[in-house]
Amino acid sequence: MPNNINRHAEQAARLLVDAFADDNARFADITRRGQRHFEKRDWLAARRDAVARIEL
């Protein structure tokens, strides 16, 4: 029984780490895009990027 619990815990931990890494990468992508929009003074696109980060 303890082996099953450890295996399930390891699987759950892997899922959490993978999900965090995915969200972190998506956040970084949106942030880079947002910086480009800000630097171009494309305020509407910059606002959409800010909303996208919040909704992530």
N, CA and C atoms as an extended XYZ file, in Angstrom:
168
Properties=species:S:1:pos:R:3:atomname:S:1:resname:S:1:resid:I:1 pbc="F F F"
N         0.807       -1.216        0.000 N   MET     1
C         0.000        0.000        0.000 CA  MET     1
C         0.847        1.276        0.000 C   MET     1
N         1.884        1.376        0.878 N   PRO     2
C         2.698        2.597        0.860 CA  PRO     2
C         3.343        2.854       -0.499 C   PRO     2
N         3.710        1.808       -1.241 N   ASN     3
C         4.306        2.019       -2.562 CA  ASN     3
C         3.316        2.691       -3.500 C   ASN     3
N         2.038        2.297       -3.434 N   ASN     4
C         1.009        2.928       -4.259 CA  ASN     4
C         0.849        4.401       -3.897 C   ASN     4
N         0.859        4.677       -2.609 N   ILE     5
C         0.701        6.058       -2.149 CA  ILE     5
C         1.876        6.897       -2.640 C   ILE     5
N         3.096        6.363       -2.511 N   ASN     6
C         4.282        7.095       -2.981 CA  ASN     6
C         4.222        7.318       -4.491 C   ASN     6
N         3.802        6.302       -5.229 N   ARG     7
C         3.719        6.421       -6.679 CA  ARG     7
C         2.704        7.491       -7.071 C   ARG     7
N         1.544        7.472       -6.407 N   HIS     8
C         0.516        8.473       -6.702 CA  HIS     8
C         0.984        9.875       -6.311 C   HIS     8
N         1.679        9.972       -5.188 N   ALA     9
C         2.203       11.278       -4.761 CA  ALA     9
C         3.224       11.801       -5.767 C   ALA     9
N         4.090       10.924       -6.268 N   GLU    10
C         5.083       11.339       -7.259 CA  GLU    10
C         4.409       11.763       -8.558 C   GLU    10
N         3.387       11.048       -8.978 N   GLN    11
C         2.649       11.414      -10.190 CA  GLN    11
C         1.971       12.774      -10.021 C   GLN    11
N         1.360       12.974       -8.871 N   ALA    12
C         0.686       14.248       -8.603 CA  ALA    12
C         1.696       15.395       -8.575 C   ALA    12
N         2.841       15.153       -7.948 N   ALA    13
C         3.873       16.189       -7.886 CA  ALA    13
C         4.377       16.528       -9.282 C   ALA    13
N         4.571       15.525      -10.127 N   ARG    14
C         5.017       15.769      -11.501 CA  ARG    14
C         3.995       16.600      -12.266 C   ARG    14
N         2.715       16.265      -12.091 N   LEU    15
C         1.662       17.031      -12.762 CA  LEU    15
C         1.674       18.489      -12.329 C   LEU    15
N         1.839       18.718      -11.042 N   LEU    16
C         1.877       20.088      -10.526 CA  LEU    16
C         3.082       20.858      -11.055 C   LEU    16
N         4.233       20.226      -11.065 N   VAL    17
C         5.442       20.883      -11.564 CA  VAL    17
C         5.293       21.204      -13.047 C   VAL    17
N         4.776       20.246      -13.819 N   ASP    18
C         4.576       20.475      -15.260 CA  ASP    18
C         3.577       21.606      -15.521 C   ASP    18
N         2.479       21.626      -14.750 N   ALA    19
C         1.465       22.667      -14.918 CA  ALA    19
C         2.044       24.032      -14.553 C   ALA    19
N         2.838       24.086      -13.482 N   PHE    20
C         3.459       25.348      -13.089 CA  PHE    20
C         4.421       25.833      -14.170 C   PHE    20
N         5.235       24.922      -14.691 N   ALA    21
C         6.200       25.300      -15.733 CA  ALA    21
C         5.473       25.815      -16.972 C   ALA    21
N         4.378       25.174      -17.339 N   ASP    22
C         3.598       25.617      -18.497 CA  ASP    22
C         3.021       27.005      -18.266 C   ASP    22
N         2.403       27.206      -17.117 N   ASP    23
C         1.836       28.530      -16.802 CA  ASP    23
C         2.924       29.601      -16.750 C   ASP    23
N         4.056       29.258      -16.172 N   ASN    24
C         5.156       30.213      -16.067 CA  ASN    24
C         5.670       30.600      -17.451 C   ASN    24
N         5.789       29.639      -18.343 N   ALA    25
C         6.240       29.920      -19.715 CA  ALA    25
C         5.226       30.784      -20.448 C   ALA    25
N         3.944       30.476      -20.281 N   ARG    26
C         2.911       31.279      -20.937 CA  ARG    26
C         2.912       32.708      -20.398 C   ARG    26
N         3.069       32.855      -19.093 N   PHE    27
C         3.126       34.181      -18.480 CA  PHE    27
C         4.311       34.972      -19.042 C   PHE    27
N         5.461       34.321      -19.144 N   ALA    28
C         6.658       34.989      -19.668 CA  ALA    28
C         6.450       35.404      -21.124 C   ALA    28
N         5.824       34.555      -21.915 N   ASP    29
C         5.555       34.898      -23.321 CA  ASP    29
C         4.651       36.121      -23.426 C   ASP    29
N         3.587       36.126      -22.639 N   ILE    30
C         2.658       37.260      -22.663 CA  ILE    30
C         3.360       38.530      -22.196 C   ILE    30
N         4.210       38.409      -21.190 N   THR    31
C         4.931       39.567      -20.664 CA  THR    31
C         5.877       40.149      -21.710 C   THR    31
N         6.606       39.287      -22.423 N   ARG    32
C         7.492       39.777      -23.493 CA  ARG    32
C         6.687       40.472      -24.590 C   ARG    32
N         5.577       39.857      -24.954 N   ARG    33
C         4.710       40.467      -25.971 CA  ARG    33
C         4.188       41.808      -25.466 C   ARG    33
N         3.793       41.839      -24.212 N   GLY    34
C         3.293       43.073      -23.615 CA  GLY    34
C         4.335       44.177      -23.619 C   GLY    34
N         5.574       43.824      -23.367 N   GLN    35
C         6.643       44.829      -23.397 CA  GLN    35
C         6.793       45.404      -24.798 C   GLN    35
N         6.766       44.548      -25.808 N   ARG    36
C         6.871       45.046      -27.191 CA  ARG    36
C         5.715       45.991      -27.509 C   ARG    36
N         4.502       45.619      -27.094 N   HIS    37
C         3.341       46.475      -27.362 CA  HIS    37
C         3.469       47.806      -26.627 C   HIS    37
N         3.944       47.755      -25.397 N   PHE    38
C         4.127       48.978      -24.615 CA  PHE    38
C         5.158       49.885      -25.291 C   PHE    38
N         6.273       49.299      -25.704 N   GLU    39
C         7.327       50.094      -26.340 CA  GLU    39
C         6.866       50.714      -27.657 C   GLU    39
N         5.941       50.049      -28.344 N   LYS    40
C         5.390       50.583      -29.594 CA  LYS    40
C         4.238       51.553      -29.337 C   LYS    40
N         3.890       51.695      -28.059 N   ARG    41
C         2.768       52.535      -27.633 CA  ARG    41
C         1.443       52.048      -28.212 C   ARG    41
N         1.346       50.728      -28.340 N   ASP    42
C         0.100       50.101      -28.783 CA  ASP    42
C        -0.688       49.772      -27.507 C   ASP    42
N        -1.371       50.800      -26.998 N   TRP    43
C        -1.995       50.696      -25.677 CA  TRP    43
C        -3.100       49.656      -25.633 C   TRP    43
N        -3.858       49.511      -26.697 N   LEU    44
C        -4.932       48.515      -26.703 CA  LEU    44
C        -4.355       47.103      -26.600 C   LEU    44
N        -3.323       46.829      -27.375 N   ALA    45
C        -2.696       45.502      -27.316 CA  ALA    45
C        -2.024       45.281      -25.963 C   ALA    45
N        -1.396       46.314      -25.416 N   ALA    46
C        -0.758       46.196      -24.101 CA  ALA    46
C        -1.798       45.894      -23.031 C   ALA    46
N        -2.950       46.519      -23.146 N   ARG    47
C        -4.031       46.251      -22.194 CA  ARG    47
C        -4.519       44.813      -22.325 C   ARG    47
N        -4.653       44.328      -23.557 N   ARG    48
C        -5.083       42.938      -23.771 CA  ARG    48
C        -4.063       41.981      -23.157 C   ARG    48
N        -2.792       42.298      -23.287 N   ASP    49
C        -1.760       41.454      -22.682 CA  ASP    49
C        -1.866       41.451      -21.160 C   ASP    49
N        -2.121       42.607      -20.581 N   ALA    50
C        -2.274       42.679      -19.134 CA  ALA    50
C        -3.455       41.829      -18.674 C   ALA    50
N        -4.552       41.914      -19.395 N   VAL    51
C        -5.730       41.105      -19.061 CA  VAL    51
C        -5.411       39.628      -19.218 C   VAL    51
N        -4.690       39.270      -20.273 N   ALA    52
C        -4.329       37.870      -20.494 CA  ALA    52
C        -3.482       37.326      -19.359 C   ALA    52
N        -2.570       38.137      -18.829 N   ARG    53
C        -1.751       37.694      -17.691 CA  ARG    53
C        -2.625       37.469      -16.469 C   ARG    53
N        -3.557       38.356      -16.233 N   ILE    54
C        -4.437       38.219      -15.076 CA  ILE    54
C        -5.306       36.977      -15.199 C   ILE    54
N        -5.809       36.733      -16.407 N   GLU    55
C        -6.718       35.606      -16.614 CA  GLU    55
C        -5.999       34.273      -16.665 C   GLU    55
N        -4.676       34.317      -16.808 N   LEU    56
C        -3.908       33.085      -16.882 CA  LEU    56
C        -4.037       32.338      -15.579 C   LEU    56
